[in-house]
């Protein structure tokens, strides 16, 4: 039988996290600093760039009233914010309250580019999008709209936002999400409101007052969605801590097949043993016996694993194994040990490397480089819009070292025997 060395036991070297920290900092200091630059946020309506003759802006530049005579589609009073919506974040949002909807409620809210014709409603022209109150339709670059949401009128509060993580516009009414639409407009976009009928009047809120819609909860949910997506693409330690060993095997076969390529490796032994232990924990003794015959039987010929294998199999001999001399295998600490071993293998899996001190080093460094590059590519694709990848390298490394020292101190005695077995295999 071919005997290949397990990466965990391949060497005794270690890598310098402080050295790694300095390399990260020097490589990305400029991009990290740029990501932290504050962006100007809209705070009032722009009275200089407007249609002028069809609307009147209040002295505080937060309200607009229609003062023209609407004869055709070009008699609109549209106003943009004083600056474009900020882009280096997950989402941007603002609201508009209808003080007076007039006779027809021909009011609109949305986003437009700087060159937009302000005698037209947002959504009627190219490179604009708007939610209109008189029909509840969404207009996205043309005069023909699509059914979207409810109409809105006097005393209603509607909002418009940009979700940069999904590249979508979203609109709300009275604190509730109405719907979303694909954001296919490149470049900077200005929050825009429009009135188009006698006595129509609206007031905007750029965040100085509490919003009707809970934008903070919306952003939190979007972050959680991103984390869930990442979890689907990575091996979660929660699988092991929850006893879901089957999911661990599936994830390893899909993402790190080289780790489980040798089915008699120490890692495979630990995972198969843990799967057997989970059957015992659940009281499924027949399933445990079948699993032992199918998966654990092959490890009886590997001498360094004899003692551990005997302890695992011995769980079958006790009516209450949790109170036996091998009951420690049913404790959460055993799951934690297996999770640590698997995670160590994942971090040290780098097919092109030969030295143990290079494996973890290159793996971590490569991960951060990939995250940074993906963030830059994504922002470039979306016209430099969206939340920038930002991480405090020095603080992260200090946390890693602190956690590492604490874990080593707590586990040193407990894992000494098992670690020696891993190194000797």
Helices and strands as residue ranges (DSSP letters): G 7-9, H 17-35, E 45-50, E 55-57, E 63-66, E 77-81, E 91-100, E 108-112, E 128-132, E 137-139, E 146-147, E 157-163, E 168-173, E 176-182, E 190-195, E 201-205, H 215-233, H 238-241, H 245-255, G 257-260, H 266-281, H 285-291, I 292-296, G 297-301, G 303-305, H 306-314, G 315-317, G 321-323, G 327-330, H 332-347, H 356-381, H 393-424
